[in-house]
Amino acid sequence: MKNILLATIGASPQVLTETLFAIHQSGRPFPDKVFVITTKGSLQSLLNGLFRDGHLQALKDEYQLPDFDFDENHIWLIEDSEGVQIDDAKSIEDQTSMADFITRKVYELTQDSNTIIHASLAGGRKTMAFYFGYAMSMFGRSQDVLSHVFVDDNYEFVRDFWYPTKQPKWVTGKYGQGEIDLSLAQVTLAEIPFVRMRESVEQSLITSMANLSFSQTVGMLNASHKNDLHVVIDTSAKILTTAGVDIKLTAKEMAFYIWLYEKSSAGLVVDRYFEYDPQHSIDYLTKYCELASDPRVLSTFKTTPEDFKAGDHATLSGMEREFLQPICSNINRKLRKELPLKIADKLEINSSSEGSDQRYRVALAGSDCKIEWI
């Protein structure tokens, strides 16, 4: 297996050399690759300290560290939803981008079963460490490790301290006062136990998180452990929302879903006479015309928007199975694509055989889920 060190870094790039030093001294598996998550505003100090000023190479040489892959391409700058790199995570929008970015990177790295992730959350703002730790809790596997590196108080925020040197080396102390010997510094790597939620949720839930935001991922995880759901049905936007996830339906699908939902737990019985009863078409199209007026949908029922609005149903045909079955399948497919199966089961359209008849019902209609209409 490949060992990967993933670290968040803020204004103090020394955290990375401290962590590498501590891993080496502790005897823990040393990383084959190193990745860093930081902001655009912290990039230059990171590059200057590690590469231009040579502190990373000095650490490698002094302690004969094993070879590992790390260069500027392994530094990931936090981006917003439009791909714009953020300078610092001070605004609410930046915090949201940071949470989403960290969650996505942790998800991507943990998809490879042949890796062991050592996640170091010592660097960056407190919220960065929180999001990083929470992302590891959501996606971390049994082999992954979470840690924090500590240094003596006298060596914190000392500009020239990057790791304890083997030989005495005196530099200016904290806040520019006095002098301290770098060789006397104590660096401690503390492994942090964490709950691995990945092992307690179904695989379809993990897979569905690939393109979700941090808040959506948290919402989905929370919802997966509850028997009840809060579902928002936005008829104007044609969106079903639950567990922090939006499921976009077409106007035709939304109208059908609502029409069937309003039949409650009794649902719709499709018998031998079903296609000859125009009332199903009238009721469904009435609901559809509240949302849209695409003539192609009405032509499926052999009518026009003008005739239907005028109440002229002379040419109106009954609802055919060729319309009913595909629309149910399409709605269920969208639900199962965006939601974990346990949640999709509570919203999807069910069908059951009753002799030669078929009954269709929206599972949500017979549940205790809270429904909000907007």
C-alpha positions as a Markdown table, in Angstrom:
| # | Residue | x | y | z |
|---|---|---|---|---|
| 1 | Met | 0.0 | 0.0 | 0.0 |
| 2 | Lys | 1.0 | 3.6 | -0.6 |
| 3 | Asn | 1.3 | 5.9 | 2.4 |
| 4 | Ile | 0.0 | 9.4 | 1.8 |
| 5 | Leu | 0.4 | 12.4 | 4.0 |
| 6 | Leu | -2.4 | 14.9 | 3.6 |
| 7 | Ala | -2.0 | 18.2 | 5.5 |
| 8 | Thr | -3.8 | 21.4 | 5.8 |
| 9 | Ile | -1.5 | 24.5 | 6.0 |
| 10 | Gly | -2.2 | 28.1 | 6.8 |
| 11 | Ala | 0.2 | 30.9 | 7.5 |
| 12 | Ser | 2.7 | 28.7 | 9.2 |
| 13 | Pro | 4.3 | 26.3 | 6.6 |
| 14 | Gln | 6.6 | 25.0 | 9.4 |
| 15 | Val | 3.8 | 22.6 | 10.3 |
| 16 | Leu | 4.7 | 20.4 | 7.3 |
| 17 | Thr | 8.4 | 20.0 | 8.2 |
| 18 | Glu | 7.4 | 19.5 | 11.9 |
| 19 | Thr | 5.0 | 16.7 | 10.9 |
| 20 | Leu | 7.4 | 15.0 | 8.6 |
| 21 | Phe | 10.1 | 15.1 | 11.3 |
| 22 | Ala | 7.6 | 13.7 | 13.9 |
| 23 | Ile | 6.5 | 10.9 | 11.7 |
| 24 | His | 10.1 | 9.9 | 11.0 |
| 25 | Gln | 11.0 | 10.0 | 14.7 |
| 26 | Ser | 8.0 | 8.1 | 15.8 |
| 27 | Gly | 8.7 | 5.1 | 13.6 |
| 28 | Arg | 5.3 | 5.3 | 11.9 |
| 29 | Pro | 5.1 | 4.5 | 8.2 |
| 30 | Phe | 6.7 | 7.3 | 6.3 |
| 31 | Pro | 4.7 | 8.9 | 3.4 |
| 32 | Asp | 5.4 | 7.9 | -0.2 |
| 33 | Lys | 3.5 | 11.1 | -1.3 |
| 34 | Val | 2.6 | 14.3 | 0.4 |
| 35 | Phe | -0.3 | 16.6 | -0.5 |
| 36 | Val | -1.1 | 20.0 | 1.0 |
| 37 | Ile | -4.4 | 21.9 | 1.1 |
| 38 | Thr | -4.0 | 25.6 | 1.5 |
| 39 | Thr | -5.2 | 29.0 | 0.3 |
| 40 | Lys | -3.9 | 31.2 | -2.4 |
| 41 | Gly | -2.9 | 33.7 | 0.2 |
| 42 | Ser | -0.7 | 31.2 | 2.0 |
| 43 | Leu | 1.0 | 29.7 | -1.1 |
| 44 | Gln | 4.0 | 32.1 | -1.4 |
| 45 | Ser | 5.1 | 31.7 | 2.2 |
| 46 | Leu | 4.8 | 27.9 | 1.8 |
| 47 | Leu | 6.9 | 27.9 | -1.4 |
| 48 | Asn | 9.5 | 30.3 | -0.1 |
| 49 | Gly | 10.0 | 28.5 | 3.2 |
| 50 | Leu | 10.0 | 24.9 | 1.9 |
| 51 | Phe | 11.7 | 25.3 | -1.5 |
| 52 | Arg | 13.3 | 28.7 | -2.0 |
| 53 | Asp | 14.8 | 28.8 | 1.5 |
| 54 | Gly | 15.6 | 25.1 | 1.4 |
| 55 | His | 14.1 | 24.1 | 4.8 |
| 56 | Leu | 12.5 | 20.9 | 3.4 |
| 57 | Gln | 15.7 | 19.8 | 1.7 |
| 58 | Ala | 17.7 | 20.6 | 4.8 |
| 59 | Leu | 15.3 | 18.3 | 6.8 |
| 60 | Lys | 15.7 | 15.5 | 4.3 |
| 61 | Asp | 19.5 | 15.8 | 4.3 |
| 62 | Glu | 20.0 | 16.1 | 8.1 |
| 63 | Tyr | 17.8 | 13.2 | 9.0 |
| 64 | Gln | 18.2 | 11.1 | 5.8 |
| 65 | Leu | 14.5 | 10.9 | 5.2 |
| 66 | Pro | 13.1 | 8.3 | 2.8 |
| 67 | Asp | 12.3 | 9.6 | -0.6 |
| 68 | Phe | 8.8 | 10.9 | -1.1 |
| 69 | Asp | 6.9 | 12.7 | -3.9 |
| 70 | Phe | 6.1 | 16.3 | -3.1 |
| 71 | Asp | 6.4 | 19.4 | -5.3 |
| 72 | Glu | 4.3 | 22.4 | -6.3 |
| 73 | Asn | 1.9 | 20.2 | -8.2 |
| 74 | His | 1.0 | 18.5 | -4.9 |
| 75 | Ile | -0.2 | 21.7 | -3.3 |
| 76 | Trp | -3.9 | 22.1 | -3.7 |
| 77 | Leu | -5.3 | 25.6 | -3.5 |
| 78 | Ile | -8.9 | 25.9 | -2.2 |
| 79 | Glu | -11.3 | 26.9 | -4.9 |
| 80 | Asp | -14.9 | 28.1 | -4.9 |
| 81 | Ser | -17.7 | 26.5 | -6.9 |
| 82 | Glu | -16.6 | 28.5 | -10.0 |
| 83 | Gly | -13.0 | 27.3 | -9.8 |
| 84 | Val | -11.7 | 30.6 | -8.5 |
| 85 | Gln | -8.9 | 30.2 | -5.9 |
| 86 | Ile | -9.7 | 31.9 | -2.6 |
| 87 | Asp | -7.1 | 34.2 | -0.8 |
| 88 | Asp | -8.2 | 33.4 | 2.7 |
| 89 | Ala | -11.2 | 31.8 | 4.4 |
| 90 | Lys | -12.6 | 34.8 | 6.2 |
| 91 | Ser | -16.1 | 35.2 | 4.6 |
| 92 | Ile | -19.0 | 32.8 | 5.0 |
| 93 | Glu | -18.7 | 32.1 | 1.2 |
| 94 | Asp | -15.0 | 31.2 | 1.6 |
| 95 | Gln | -15.8 | 29.0 | 4.6 |
| 96 | Thr | -18.3 | 27.1 | 2.5 |
| 97 | Ser | -15.9 | 26.7 | -0.4 |
| 98 | Met | -13.2 | 25.5 | 2.0 |
| 99 | Ala | -15.5 | 22.9 | 3.5 |
| 100 | Asp | -16.6 | 21.7 | 0.1 |
| 101 | Phe | -13.1 | 21.6 | -1.3 |
| 102 | Ile | -11.6 | 19.7 | 1.7 |
| 103 | Thr | -14.5 | 17.2 | 1.7 |
| 104 | Arg | -14.1 | 16.5 | -2.0 |
| 105 | Lys | -10.3 | 16.0 | -1.8 |
| 106 | Val | -10.6 | 13.6 | 1.2 |
| 107 | Tyr | -13.3 | 11.7 | -0.7 |
| 108 | Glu | -11.1 | 11.4 | -3.8 |
| 109 | Leu | -8.1 | 10.2 | -1.9 |
| 110 | Thr | -10.0 | 7.6 | 0.1 |
| 111 | Gln | -11.5 | 6.0 | -3.1 |
| 112 | Asp | -8.2 | 4.2 | -3.7 |
| 113 | Ser | -8.2 | 1.1 | -1.5 |
| 114 | Asn | -4.5 | 0.7 | -2.0 |
| 115 | Thr | -3.6 | 3.8 | 0.0 |
| 116 | Ile | -3.2 | 4.7 | 3.7 |
| 117 | Ile | -4.0 | 8.3 | 4.5 |
| 118 | His | -2.2 | 10.1 | 7.3 |
| 119 | Ala | -4.2 | 13.2 | 7.8 |
| 120 | Ser | -2.5 | 16.0 | 9.7 |
| 121 | Leu | -4.8 | 18.8 | 10.8 |
| 122 | Ala | -2.3 | 21.0 | 12.7 |
| 123 | Gly | -2.2 | 23.8 | 10.1 |
| 124 | Gly | -4.6 | 26.4 | 9.0 |
| 125 | Arg | -7.6 | 28.1 | 10.7 |
| 126 | Lys | -9.6 | 26.3 | 13.4 |
| 127 | Thr | -12.5 | 25.8 | 11.0 |
| 128 | Met | -10.1 | 24.3 | 8.4 |
| 129 | Ala | -9.0 | 21.7 | 11.0 |
| 130 | Phe | -12.7 | 21.0 | 11.9 |
| 131 | Tyr | -13.8 | 20.5 | 8.3 |
| 132 | Phe | -10.7 | 18.3 | 7.7 |
| 133 | Gly | -11.3 | 16.2 | 10.7 |
| 134 | Tyr | -15.0 | 15.8 | 9.9 |
| 135 | Ala | -14.3 | 14.8 | 6.3 |
| 136 | Met | -11.9 | 12.1 | 7.6 |
| 137 | Ser | -14.7 | 11.0 | 10.0 |
| 138 | Met | -17.1 | 10.7 | 7.0 |
| 139 | Phe | -14.8 | 9.0 | 4.6 |
| 140 | Gly | -11.8 | 7.6 | 6.5 |
| 141 | Arg | -11.2 | 3.9 | 6.4 |
| 142 | Ser | -9.9 | 1.5 | 9.0 |
| 143 | Gln | -6.3 | 1.9 | 7.8 |
| 144 | Asp | -6.3 | 5.8 | 7.9 |
| 145 | Val | -4.8 | 7.9 | 10.6 |
| 146 | Leu | -5.6 | 11.4 | 11.9 |
| 147 | Ser | -3.0 | 13.3 | 13.8 |
| 148 | His | -1.9 | 16.7 | 15.2 |
| 149 | Val | 1.6 | 17.9 | 15.8 |
| 150 | Phe | 2.7 | 19.9 | 18.8 |
| 151 | Val | 5.9 | 21.9 | 19.6 |
| 152 | Asp | 7.1 | 23.4 | 22.9 |
| 153 | Asp | 5.4 | 26.7 | 23.6 |
| 154 | Asn | 8.8 | 28.5 | 23.3 |
| 155 | Tyr | 9.1 | 27.3 | 19.7 |
| 156 | Glu | 5.6 | 28.2 | 18.5 |
| 157 | Phe | 5.5 | 31.1 | 16.1 |
| 158 | Val | 9.3 | 31.2 | 15.8 |
| 159 | Arg | 10.0 | 32.2 | 12.3 |
| 160 | Asp | 13.2 | 30.2 | 12.0 |
| 161 | Phe | 12.1 | 27.0 | 13.6 |
| 162 | Trp | 11.3 | 24.3 | 11.1 |
| 163 | Tyr | 12.4 | 21.2 | 12.9 |
| 164 | Pro | 14.8 | 20.3 | 15.8 |
| 165 | Thr | 18.3 | 20.3 | 14.5 |
| 166 | Lys | 20.8 | 17.7 | 15.5 |
| 167 | Gln | 23.4 | 20.3 | 16.5 |
| 168 | Pro | 22.8 | 23.4 | 18.6 |
| 169 | Lys | 21.6 | 26.3 | 16.5 |
| 170 | Trp | 20.6 | 29.6 | 18.0 |
| 171 | Val | 17.9 | 31.8 | 16.5 |
| 172 | Thr | 15.7 | 34.7 | 17.6 |
| 173 | Gly | 13.0 | 33.6 | 19.9 |
| 174 | Lys | 9.2 | 34.0 | 19.9 |
| 175 | Tyr | 8.0 | 37.5 | 19.0 |
| 176 | Gly | 11.6 | 38.5 | 18.3 |
| 177 | Gln | 12.7 | 38.3 | 21.9 |
| 178 | Gly | 15.8 | 36.5 | 23.1 |
| 179 | Glu | 17.4 | 33.5 | 21.6 |
| 180 | Ile | 16.5 | 29.8 | 21.6 |
| 181 | Asp | 18.4 | 26.6 | 20.6 |
| 182 | Leu | 16.6 | 24.7 | 17.8 |
| 183 | Ser | 18.2 | 21.4 | 18.9 |
| 184 | Leu | 16.3 | 21.5 | 22.2 |
| 185 | Ala | 12.8 | 21.7 | 20.7 |
| 186 | Gln | 10.4 | 18.9 | 21.4 |
| 187 | Val | 8.0 | 17.9 | 18.7 |
| 188 | Thr | 5.1 | 15.6 | 19.5 |
| 189 | Leu | 2.9 | 13.8 | 17.1 |
| 190 | Ala | -0.5 | 13.0 | 18.7 |
| 191 | Glu | -2.7 | 10.4 | 17.0 |
| 192 | Ile | -6.3 | 11.4 | 17.3 |
| 193 | Pro | -9.0 | 8.7 | 17.5 |
| 194 | Phe | -12.0 | 9.4 | 15.3 |
| 195 | Val | -15.3 | 7.8 | 14.5 |
| 196 | Arg | -15.3 | 6.3 | 11.0 |
| 197 | Met | -18.9 | 6.8 | 9.8 |
| 198 | Arg | -18.0 | 5.3 | 6.4 |
| 199 | Glu | -18.2 | 1.9 | 7.9 |
| 200 | Ser | -21.7 | 2.3 | 9.2 |
| 201 | Val | -23.4 | 3.6 | 6.1 |
| 202 | Glu | -24.3 | 1.8 | 2.8 |
| 203 | Gln | -21.9 | 2.0 | -0.1 |
| 204 | Ser | -24.5 | 3.8 | -2.3 |
| 205 | Leu | -24.5 | 6.6 | 0.1 |
| 206 | Ile | -20.7 | 7.0 | -0.1 |
| 207 | Thr | -20.9 | 6.9 | -3.9 |
| 208 | Ser | -23.6 | 9.5 | -4.0 |
| 209 | Met | -21.5 | 12.0 | -2.0 |
| 210 | Ala | -19.0 | 12.4 | -4.9 |
| 211 | Asn | -20.4 | 15.7 | -6.1 |
| 212 | Leu | -22.2 | 16.9 | -3.0 |
| 213 | Ser | -21.3 | 20.0 | -0.9 |
| 214 | Phe | -20.1 | 19.6 | 2.7 |
| 215 | Ser | -23.6 | 20.6 | 4.0 |
| 216 | Gln | -25.3 | 18.2 | 1.6 |
| 217 | Thr | -23.0 | 15.4 | 2.7 |
| 218 | Val | -23.7 | 16.1 | 6.4 |
| 219 | Gly | -27.4 | 16.3 | 5.7 |
| 220 | Met | -27.4 | 13.1 | 3.9 |
| 221 | Leu | -25.5 | 11.3 | 6.6 |
| 222 | Asn | -27.9 | 12.6 | 9.2 |
| 223 | Ala | -30.9 | 11.6 | 7.2 |
| 224 | Ser | -29.6 | 8.1 | 6.7 |
| 225 | His | -29.9 | 7.4 | 10.4 |
| 226 | Lys | -33.4 | 8.7 | 10.7 |
| 227 | Asn | -36.7 | 7.0 | 10.0 |
| 228 | Asp | -38.4 | 10.3 | 9.2 |
| 229 | Leu | -37.5 | 12.8 | 6.6 |
| 230 | His | -38.2 | 16.4 | 5.8 |
| 231 | Val | -39.1 | 16.7 | 2.2 |
| 232 | Val | -39.6 | 20.0 | 0.4 |
| 233 | Ile | -41.6 | 20.0 | -2.8 |
| 234 | Asp | -41.0 | 23.2 | -4.9 |
| 235 | Thr | -43.6 | 23.1 | -7.6 |
| 236 | Ser | -42.4 | 26.3 | -9.3 |
| 237 | Ala | -38.7 | 25.1 | -9.6 |
| 238 | Lys | -39.8 | 21.5 | -10.1 |
| 239 | Ile | -37.4 | 20.3 | -7.4 |
| 240 | Leu | -37.7 | 17.7 | -4.6 |
| 241 | Thr | -35.4 | 18.4 | -1.8 |
| 242 | Thr | -34.4 | 16.1 | 1.1 |
| 243 | Ala | -31.3 | 15.4 | 3.2 |
| 244 | Gly | -29.7 | 18.5 | 1.7 |
| 245 | Val | -30.0 | 17.2 | -1.9 |
| 246 | Asp | -32.1 | 18.7 | -4.7 |
| 247 | Ile | -33.7 | 16.3 | -7.3 |
| 248 | Lys | -34.7 | 18.2 | -10.4 |
| 249 | Leu | -37.8 | 16.9 | -12.2 |
| 250 | Thr | -39.3 | 17.9 | -15.5 |
| 251 | Ala | -42.7 | 19.6 | -15.3 |
| 252 | Lys | -44.3 | 16.4 | -16.7 |
| 253 | Glu | -42.6 | 14.4 | -14.0 |
| 254 | Met | -43.4 | 16.8 | -11.2 |
| 255 | Ala | -47.1 | 17.0 | -12.2 |
| 256 | Phe | -47.3 | 13.2 | -12.3 |
| 257 | Tyr | -45.6 | 12.8 | -8.9 |
| 258 | Ile | -47.9 | 15.3 | -7.3 |
| 259 | Trp | -51.0 | 13.8 | -9.0 |
| 260 | Leu | -50.1 | 10.3 | -7.8 |
| 261 | Tyr | -49.1 | 11.5 | -4.3 |
| 262 | Glu | -52.5 | 13.2 | -3.9 |
| 263 | Lys | -54.1 | 9.8 | -4.4 |
| 264 | Ser | -52.7 | 9.0 | -0.9 |
| 265 | Ser | -51.8 | 5.4 | 0.1 |
| 266 | Ala | -54.6 | 4.0 | -2.1 |
| 267 | Gly | -52.6 | 5.0 | -5.1 |
| 268 | Leu | -53.7 | 4.3 | -8.7 |
| 269 | Val | -55.1 | 1.0 | -9.9 |
| 270 | Val | -54.3 | 0.1 | -13.5 |
| 271 | Asp | -56.9 | -2.5 | -14.6 |
| 272 | Arg | -58.1 | -3.7 | -18.0 |
| 273 | Tyr | -60.3 | -0.6 | -18.3 |
| 274 | Phe | -57.7 | 1.9 | -17.2 |
| 275 | Glu | -56.7 | 3.2 | -20.7 |
| 276 | Tyr | -60.4 | 3.8 | -21.6 |
| 277 | Asp | -61.1 | 6.1 | -18.7 |
| 278 | Pro | -60.3 | 9.8 | -19.8 |
| 279 | Gln | -60.7 | 11.1 | -16.2 |
| 280 | His | -57.2 | 10.0 | -15.4 |
| 281 | Ser | -55.9 | 12.1 | -18.3 |
| 282 | Ile | -58.1 | 15.1 | -17.3 |
| 283 | Asp | -56.9 | 15.0 | -13.7 |
| 284 | Tyr | -53.3 | 14.6 | -14.6 |
| 285 | Leu | -53.3 | 17.3 | -17.3 |
| 286 | Thr | -55.1 | 19.7 | -15.0 |
| 287 | Lys | -52.2 | 19.3 | -12.6 |
| 288 | Tyr | -49.6 | 19.6 | -15.5 |
| 289 | Cys | -51.2 | 22.8 | -16.8 |
| 290 | Glu | -50.6 | 24.4 | -13.4 |
| 291 | Leu | -46.9 | 23.9 | -13.9 |
| 292 | Ala | -46.4 | 24.2 | -17.7 |
| 293 | Ser | -48.1 | 24.1 | -21.1 |
| 294 | Asp | -45.8 | 22.3 | -23.5 |
| 295 | Pro | -48.1 | 21.2 | -26.4 |
| 296 | Arg | -46.0 | 18.1 | -26.9 |
| 297 | Val | -47.2 | 16.8 | -23.5 |
| 298 | Leu | -50.8 | 17.5 | -24.3 |
| 299 | Ser | -50.5 | 16.0 | -27.8 |
| 300 | Thr | -49.6 | 12.7 | -26.0 |
| 301 | Phe | -53.2 | 12.7 | -24.9 |
| 302 | Lys | -54.5 | 13.8 | -28.3 |
| 303 | Thr | -55.4 | 17.3 | -27.2 |
| 304 | Thr | -54.1 | 20.8 | -27.5 |
| 305 | Pro | -53.5 | 23.5 | -24.8 |
| 306 | Glu | -56.4 | 25.5 | -26.3 |
| 307 | Asp | -58.9 | 22.7 | -26.4 |
| 308 | Phe | -58.0 | 21.4 | -22.9 |
| 309 | Lys | -58.2 | 24.9 | -21.4 |
| 310 | Ala | -61.6 | 25.4 | -23.0 |
| 311 | Gly | -62.8 | 22.0 | -21.6 |
| 312 | Asp | -63.2 | 20.4 | -25.0 |
| 313 | His | -62.2 | 16.8 | -24.4 |
| 314 | Ala | -63.8 | 15.4 | -27.6 |
| 315 | Thr | -60.5 | 14.0 | -28.9 |
| 316 | Leu | -58.8 | 13.4 | -25.5 |
| 317 | Ser | -57.5 | 9.9 | -25.0 |
| 318 | Gly | -57.0 | 7.9 | -21.9 |
| 319 | Met | -53.7 | 7.5 | -20.1 |
| 320 | Glu | -51.7 | 4.7 | -21.7 |
| 321 | Arg | -49.4 | 2.3 | -20.0 |
| 322 | Glu | -46.7 | 3.5 | -22.5 |
| 323 | Phe | -46.9 | 6.9 | -20.8 |
| 324 | Leu | -47.4 | 5.6 | -17.2 |
| 325 | Gln | -44.5 | 3.1 | -16.9 |
| 326 | Pro | -41.6 | 5.2 | -18.3 |
| 327 | Ile | -42.5 | 8.2 | -16.3 |
| 328 | Cys | -42.5 | 6.2 | -13.1 |
| 329 | Ser | -39.2 | 4.6 | -14.0 |
| 330 | Asn | -37.6 | 8.0 | -14.9 |
| 331 | Ile | -38.6 | 9.5 | -11.5 |
| 332 | Asn | -37.3 | 6.5 | -9.6 |
| 333 | Arg | -34.1 | 6.6 | -11.5 |
| 334 | Lys | -33.5 | 10.2 | -10.6 |
| 335 | Leu | -34.2 | 9.5 | -7.0 |
| 336 | Arg | -31.9 | 6.5 | -6.8 |
| 337 | Lys | -29.1 | 8.3 | -8.7 |
| 338 | Glu | -29.1 | 11.3 | -6.2 |
| 339 | Leu | -30.0 | 9.7 | -2.9 |
| 340 | Pro | -28.9 | 6.6 | -0.9 |
| 341 | Leu | -31.2 | 3.7 | -1.4 |
| 342 | Lys | -32.6 | 3.9 | 2.1 |
| 343 | Ile | -33.8 | 7.4 | 1.5 |
| 344 | Ala | -34.9 | 6.9 | -2.1 |
| 345 | Asp | -37.1 | 4.1 | -1.0 |
| 346 | Lys | -39.1 | 6.5 | 1.1 |
| 347 | Leu | -39.8 | 8.8 | -1.9 |
| 348 | Glu | -40.0 | 6.6 | -4.9 |
| 349 | Ile | -43.1 | 5.3 | -6.8 |
| 350 | Asn | -43.9 | 1.7 | -5.9 |
| 351 | Ser | -45.9 | -0.7 | -8.0 |
| 352 | Ser | -47.4 | -4.0 | -6.9 |
| 353 | Ser | -49.4 | -6.7 | -8.7 |
| 354 | Glu | -52.9 | -7.5 | -7.5 |
| 355 | Gly | -54.0 | -10.3 | -9.7 |
| 356 | Ser | -54.1 | -9.0 | -13.2 |
| 357 | Asp | -54.1 | -5.4 | -12.0 |
| 358 | Gln | -51.2 | -3.1 | -11.0 |
| 359 | Arg | -51.3 | -0.6 | -8.2 |
| 360 | Tyr | -49.0 | 2.5 | -8.3 |
| 361 | Arg | -48.4 | 4.7 | -5.2 |
| 362 | Val | -45.9 | 7.2 | -4.0 |
| 363 | Ala | -44.2 | 5.8 | -0.9 |
| 364 | Leu | -44.1 | 9.3 | 0.6 |
| 365 | Ala | -47.9 | 9.4 | 0.7 |
| 366 | Gly | -48.1 | 6.6 | 3.3 |
| 367 | Ser | -45.1 | 7.7 | 5.5 |
| 368 | Asp | -44.6 | 9.9 | 8.5 |
| 369 | Cys | -42.2 | 12.2 | 6.6 |
| 370 | Lys | -42.8 | 15.9 | 7.0 |
| 371 | Ile | -43.8 | 17.4 | 3.7 |
| 372 | Glu | -43.3 | 21.1 | 2.9 |
| 373 | Trp | -44.9 | 22.7 | -0.2 |
| 374 | Ile | -43.5 | 25.8 | -1.7 |
